[in-house]
Amino acid sequence: MQQTPDQQLQEAGFTLPPQPKPGGIYKPFLQAGNLIYVSGHGPVMEDGSLIKGKVGFDINADAAKLAARQTGLTILATLKAGLGSLDKIKRVIKVFGMVNCTLDFEQQPYVINGCSELFAQIWGEDGIGVRSAVGMGSLPGNIPVEIEAIFELA
């Protein structure tokens, strides 16, 4: 029997960070019909602090990929807080990843794979949706990655 997303998360040994509070006037999570829209999230650590740095200057692609995975975990924390369980998510529809990077950095897809690989680990094939991975000149608080996502409810 296939494991549920909540079981997959537990078996992987990941600890979710605290759900971040909005940094402005917006909702971190919104349901419209059978879709869940998650606002842009950054890499929140278990102690509530943020991973910081410009990719290609302060941190390398591998560290940024880990930050993208941590951002994915932060998104999961918001989903669990809003829905009570990841099992209520049927599939990932879209991931939009932004990388705070130098002008010559070209590995944005590699970096955002940190989040995409996490979602695939949690939901299997249903964790792989459409995706964009783009470079930005800066992101709020000098975080290396910001990711937003759309999910379909089960």
C-alpha positions as CSV (number, residue, x, y, z in Angstrom):
1,M,0.0,0.0,0.0
2,Q,1.3,3.4,-1.0
3,Q,2.1,5.8,1.9
4,T,0.1,9.1,2.3
5,P,1.9,12.4,1.9
6,D,1.9,12.9,5.7
7,Q,3.5,9.5,6.1
8,Q,6.1,10.3,3.4
9,L,7.0,13.5,5.2
10,Q,7.4,11.7,8.5
11,E,9.4,8.8,7.0
12,A,11.8,11.3,5.3
13,G,12.6,12.7,8.7
14,F,11.9,16.4,7.8
15,T,10.8,18.8,10.5
16,L,8.6,21.6,9.3
17,P,9.5,25.2,10.3
18,P,7.0,27.5,11.9
19,Q,4.4,28.9,9.4
20,P,5.6,32.4,8.4
21,K,3.5,35.4,9.1
22,P,2.6,37.6,6.2
23,G,5.1,40.5,5.6
24,G,2.3,42.7,4.1
25,I,-1.3,42.8,3.2
26,Y,-1.9,39.4,1.6
27,K,-3.0,35.8,2.5
28,P,-0.2,33.2,2.7
29,F,-2.8,30.6,1.6
30,L,-6.1,30.9,-0.4
31,Q,-8.5,28.3,-1.6
32,A,-10.5,28.9,-4.8
33,G,-12.7,26.0,-5.8
34,N,-10.5,22.9,-5.6
35,L,-7.2,24.8,-5.9
36,I,-4.9,26.0,-3.2
37,Y,-2.8,29.0,-4.0
38,V,0.3,29.6,-1.8
39,S,1.9,33.0,-1.8
40,G,5.6,33.4,-2.2
41,H,7.5,31.8,0.7
42,G,11.2,32.0,1.7
43,P,13.5,29.6,3.4
44,V,12.4,29.7,7.1
45,M,14.5,27.6,9.4
46,E,13.1,25.6,12.4
47,D,14.1,28.4,14.8
48,G,12.1,30.9,12.6
49,S,15.2,32.6,11.1
50,L,15.7,33.0,7.4
51,I,18.5,31.7,5.2
52,K,20.0,34.7,3.5
53,G,22.4,35.5,0.7
54,K,22.7,36.3,-3.0
55,V,23.4,33.2,-5.1
56,G,26.6,33.4,-7.0
57,F,28.0,36.0,-4.6
58,D,27.3,35.0,-0.9
59,I,26.2,31.4,-1.5
60,N,26.7,28.8,-4.2
61,A,24.2,26.8,-6.2
62,D,24.3,23.8,-3.8
63,A,23.5,26.0,-0.8
64,A,20.8,27.7,-2.7
65,K,19.3,24.3,-3.7
66,L,19.1,23.4,0.0
67,A,17.5,26.8,0.6
68,A,14.9,25.9,-2.0
69,R,14.2,22.6,-0.2
70,Q,13.8,24.6,3.0
71,T,11.4,26.9,1.2
72,G,9.4,23.9,0.1
73,L,9.2,22.7,3.7
74,T,8.0,26.2,4.7
75,I,5.2,25.9,2.0
76,L,4.3,22.5,3.5
77,A,4.1,24.1,7.0
78,T,1.6,26.6,5.6
79,L,-0.4,23.8,3.9
80,K,-0.6,21.8,7.1
81,A,-1.6,24.8,9.1
82,G,-4.3,25.7,6.7
83,L,-5.6,22.2,5.8
84,G,-4.6,20.1,8.8
85,S,-3.0,17.5,6.6
86,L,-1.0,17.2,3.4
87,D,-3.2,14.2,2.6
88,K,-5.8,16.7,1.5
89,I,-3.6,17.7,-1.5
90,K,-4.1,15.6,-4.6
91,R,-1.3,17.0,-6.6
92,V,1.1,19.9,-7.4
93,I,-0.2,22.0,-10.3
94,K,2.6,24.7,-10.6
95,V,5.7,25.9,-8.8
96,F,7.1,29.3,-9.6
97,G,10.6,29.7,-8.2
98,M,12.6,33.0,-8.0
99,V,16.3,33.0,-7.3
100,N,18.1,36.1,-5.9
101,C,21.3,35.8,-8.0
102,T,24.1,37.6,-9.8
103,L,23.6,38.6,-13.4
104,D,25.9,35.8,-14.7
105,F,24.3,33.0,-12.6
106,E,22.5,30.5,-14.9
107,Q,21.5,27.6,-12.7
108,Q,18.1,28.7,-11.6
109,P,16.4,25.4,-12.6
110,Y,19.0,23.4,-10.6
111,V,18.4,25.6,-7.5
112,I,14.5,25.3,-7.7
113,N,14.9,21.5,-8.0
114,G,15.5,21.6,-4.2
115,C,11.8,22.3,-3.8
116,S,10.6,20.2,-6.8
117,E,12.5,17.1,-5.6
118,L,10.9,17.5,-2.1
119,F,7.4,17.7,-3.6
120,A,8.1,14.6,-5.7
121,Q,9.3,12.8,-2.6
122,I,6.1,13.7,-0.8
123,W,3.5,13.1,-3.5
124,G,5.4,10.9,-6.0
125,E,4.4,11.6,-9.7
126,D,1.6,13.8,-8.4
127,G,4.3,16.1,-6.8
128,I,5.6,17.0,-10.3
129,G,3.7,19.9,-11.8
130,V,4.6,22.6,-14.3
131,R,7.3,25.0,-13.2
132,S,9.2,28.2,-13.8
133,A,12.6,29.1,-12.4
134,V,13.8,32.6,-12.9
135,G,16.6,34.9,-11.7
136,M,15.9,38.1,-9.8
137,G,18.1,41.1,-8.9
138,S,17.0,40.9,-5.3
139,L,14.4,39.3,-3.0
140,P,12.9,40.5,0.3
141,G,15.3,40.4,3.2
142,N,18.1,39.2,0.9
143,I,16.7,35.6,0.9
144,P,18.2,33.4,-1.9
145,V,14.9,31.9,-3.0
146,E,11.2,32.7,-3.0
147,I,8.7,30.1,-4.2
148,E,5.0,30.2,-4.8
149,A,2.8,27.2,-5.7
150,I,-0.6,26.0,-6.8
151,F,-2.0,22.7,-5.5
152,E,-5.2,20.7,-6.4
153,L,-7.3,19.3,-3.5
154,A,-8.1,15.6,-3.3
